[in-house]
Amino acid sequence: NHRDVWVFAEIQDHERVLEGALELITRGRELADALGERLCALVFALEAERYLPVVAQYGPDIIMYASDPALKHYDSRIVPDLLAGLVREHRPSILPFPSTEAGADLAPRLAARFATGLTAHCTGLTVADHPEYGAGLLLMKRPAYGGNAIATVVCPQARPRMATV
């Protein structure tokens, strides 16, 4: 029932799309292509329309945006409700966030609402099949043991699969 890869395109300092978010959109394109799904970029900001041409250059199939003075700054009372409504309605399969202050606040709030897993501080995202857990799994790689090892985390059943990168 879940389909498509969504990327939160965070706006930095009310001036530009966060470079890390643009890199994440590029990675999202690869994940979406590997799964045969669409890539959606999410832009929530004051005057969000001005950021859309930059985001569009990174290849999303869809850009969902909200433009409102209340979105000038990230607000933990507004943005989680806004995004949760969209997730509930459209049911994405994968939802990565930049590892920023806003991403670190937003991602766990959504993960709790949807009773899904969240892997924080990922250094890599790939898609693979697993004989026990099924096809099209998101493999989330992150440092473990003080950076002395790399752990691979999968969320085989709950959706959306979420990560901060």
SEKOLSE-23745 format. One record per atom (N, C-alpha, C): x, y, z; residue in one letter. Coordinates in pm, whole numbers, plus 50000, padded with zeros to 5 digits. Layout:
<pts>
XYZa
...
</pts>
This chain:
<pts>
500814987950000n
500005000050000n
500855012750000n
502125011550035h
502995023250041h
503815023949913h
503955036149863r
504645038049737r
505275051849733r
506415052949672d
507135065349644d
508125068949755d
509135075949711v
510205080749799v
510005095749814v
509915100449938w
509765114649966w
511005119850036w
511455131649997v
512605138050060v
512205151750111v
512515154350236f
512255167450298f
513345177150253f
512985186850169a
513935196550115a
513955208750208a
514795208050307e
514855218550409e
515435231450354e
514865242550396i
515345255750355i
516285260950464i
517445265750421q
518485270350513q
518495285550522q
518405290650642d
518525305050669d
517575313650585d
516445308350547h
515435315750469h
516005320950338h
517075314750290e
517725319850169e
517875309550058e
518085296850095r
518405286849993r
518015272950043r
517925263749949v
517685249849985v
518985244450043v
518885237750154l
520035231850220l
520775222650124l
522085224350114e
522895216150023e
522715201250052e
522675197550178g
522465183550215g
521125178250169g
520115186850165a
518795182650116a
518855180049965a
519595188249893l
519735186149748l
520475173149720l
521505170249800e
522215157549786e
521285145849817e
520425147649915l
519475137249953l
518425135149844l
518025145649776i
517105144249662i
517765135849553i
519055138349527t
519785130449429t
519805115749468t
520075113049594r
520085099249643r
518675093249636r
517685101449669g
516295097149660g
515915093049519g
516455100249420r
516195096749280r
516695082549252r
517885079249301e
518445065949280e
517595055249348e
517135058049470l
516285048449542l
514965046449469l
514345057349428a
513055056649358a
513205048749228a
514265051449154d
514485044249028d
514685029349054d
515445025949158a
515695011849190a
514405004549228a
513465011749286l
512185005949328l
511085007149223l
511345014849118g
510305017449018g
509195026249073g
509575035549160e
508615044549223e
508925058949185e
508055068049228r
508275082249201r
509065088549316r
509735099449283l
510445107449382l
509685120349403l
509415123349529c
508705135649566c
509585143849659c
509755156449629a
510465165749717a
509425174149791a
509655176549919l
508735184250003l
509395197350042l
508755208550011v
509285221750043v
508245229250124v
508575232450249f
507695240350335f
508455252750377f
507975264550336a
508715276750365a
507865289150340a
508335300250391l
507825313150351l
508255314950205l
507325318350118e
507625320049975e
508295307649916e
507705296149943a
508275283449897a
508455283049745a
507615290149672e
507675289949526e
509055293949474e
509745302649545r
511045307249494r
512115296349498r
511915285749576y
512885274849586y
512595263449489y
511425263449430l
511015252349344l
511905250349222l
512365260949152p
513245258649037p
514545251649074p
515095254849189v
516345248249233v
516065233549262v
515015230749336v
514665217049370v
514375209049243v
513685214949148a
513325208049024a
514555203448945a
515655210548958q
516895206848887q
517455193448934q
517045188749049y
517585176349106y
516725164149075y
515705165948992g
514995154748933g
513815148549003g
513155155449096p
511955149049152p
510845148149048p
510035137949060d
508875136648973d
507765146049018d
507695148349148i
506655156549209i
507315165649312i
506845177949322i
507245186749432i
505965190849503i
505865187249629m
504765191949713m
505295203449796m
504545214249801y
505045225549879y
503915232649951y
504305239150058a
503395247750133a
504135260950153a
503455271750122s
504035285050134s
503155293350226s
503745297550339d
502955304750438d
503895312350530d
503525324250577p
504365331450673p
504675323450799p
503775314450838a
504015306250958a
505155296350937a
505565294250812l
506635284850781l
507985291750759l
508095304350800k
509355311550784k
510475304550861k
510155299550978h
511095291851059h
510485278051080h
511325267951097y
510805254651131y
510065255851263y
508855250551267d
508025251151387d
507555237051419d
507965231951535s
507635218151572s
506165216251606s
505395227051607r
503945225851628r
503195225351496r
503805230151388i
503115231151260i
503585220451160i
504885219651138v
505415211051031v
505105196251054v
505255190751175p
504885176551191p
503425173651157p
502515182451195d
501105180451162d
500875181151011d
501505190850948l
501375192550804l
501885180150730l
503075175750765l
503665164250696l
502925151350732l
502485149750855a
501755137750895a
500465136250813a
499795147150788g
498585146550707g
498875141750566g
499965146550508l
500345142250373l
500745127550371l
501515123350472v
501935109350480v
500715100350496v
499795104250580r
498585096250603r
497785094850472r
497705105550396e
496925105450273e
497615098050158e
498925100150142h
499635095150023h
500475082650048h
500825079650171r
501505067350211r
502835064650139r
503835073050158p
505135070350096p
505785058050157p
506695051850081s
507395040050132s
508685043750204s
509355054250158i
510635058450217i
510585073450239i
511105077750354l
511065091950389l
512355095850463l
513405099750389p
514635104150454p
514625119350479p
515375123450580f
515495137450620f
516965141050632f
517335153550608p
518705157750638p
518945156850790p
520155153450828s
520515153050971s
520845167151018s
519795174751040t
519925188551087t
519085189851213t
519075201551271e
518255203851389e
516775201351357e
516315206451244a
514915204351205a
514645189651174a
515535183251098g
515355169151066g
515365160351190g
516245163551285a
516335155851409a
515095157851497a
514365168751478d
513135170951551d
511945164651479d
511885166551349l
510735162251270l
510665147051252l
511765140751218a
511755126451188a
511255117851304a
511735119551427p
511215111051534p
509755113851569p
509315126151552r
507895129151575r
507015121351478r
507425121051352l
506655113551252l
506765098451274l
507955093751306a
508145079351330a
507235074751443a
507115082651548a
506245079051661a
504775078851618a
504375088551537r
502975089151493r
502575077151407r
503545072251329f
503235061251237f
503765047851285f
504255047351409a
504765035051469a
505705027651374a
506655035251321t
507645029551230t
509035031951284t
510005025351226g
511385027051269g
512015039451210g
513045044051276l
513815055551230l
515275052651259l
516105053651157t
517545051951176t
518185065551163t
518875069851269a
519475083251272a
520925082851226a
521365093951171h
522765096251133h
523285086051033h
522475082850933c
522895073350830c
523975079450742c
524875070950697t
525905075250603t
525675069350464t
524685060450453g
524385054550324g
522995048450322g
522335049550208l
521025043550186l
521065035950054l
520665023450056t
520565015449934t
519305006949942t
518945001149829v
517794992249823v
518294978549781v
517774968149849a
518184954449816a
517064944849852a
517154932949796d
516244922149830d
516904913449936d
516094907550022h
516604898850127h
515764886150127h
516384874450130p
515604862050121p
514614860150236p
514924865250352e
514034863550467e
513004874750480e
513404887150449y
512554898650476y
511814904150355y
512194900250234g
511454904550117g
512244913250021g
511534918249921a
512144926049813a
512044940949841a
512954948349781g
512894962949786g
513074968949924g
513924962950005l
514164968150140l
515134979850137l
514894989550221l
515825000550238l
516894996150337l
518144996050294l
519274993050382l
519875006350427l
519855008550557m
520335021150614m
521635018350688m
522715024350640k
524025022250702k
524355033950793k
524875030450913r
525225040951008r
526385036251094r
527165045751145p
528285041951233p
527765035651363p
528535026151414a
528205019651541a
529495017851621a
529355014951748y
530505012751836y
531515024051827y
531015036151844g
531905047751843g
532585050151709g
531965045751602g
532525047751469g
533485036751427g
533645026451509n
534565015551477n
533935004851388n
532655005751364a
531974996151278a
530825003251207a
530334996951103i
529175002051031i
528054991951048i
526914996651096a
525744988051112a
524804990350993a
524164979650949t
523134980650846t
521804977450912t
520874986850900v
519574985650964v
518514984150856v
517564975050878v
516424973550789v
515144974750871v
514124979350806c
512804980450867c
511874972350776c
511804959050797p
511144950550699p
509634951850690p
508954956650796q
507514956450790q
506854970150801q
507254978350896a
506574991250918a
506895001050805a
505945009750776r
506125019950672r
505575033050723r
506115044250679p
507255045550587p
508565042350657p
509535038250579r
510885035850633r
511545049550640r
512095052950757m
512575066550778m
514035066650823m
514745077250783a
516155078850821a
516505093550821a
517475097050906t
518135110050892t
519515107050833t
519925115450739v
521165113050665v
522045125350674v
</pts>
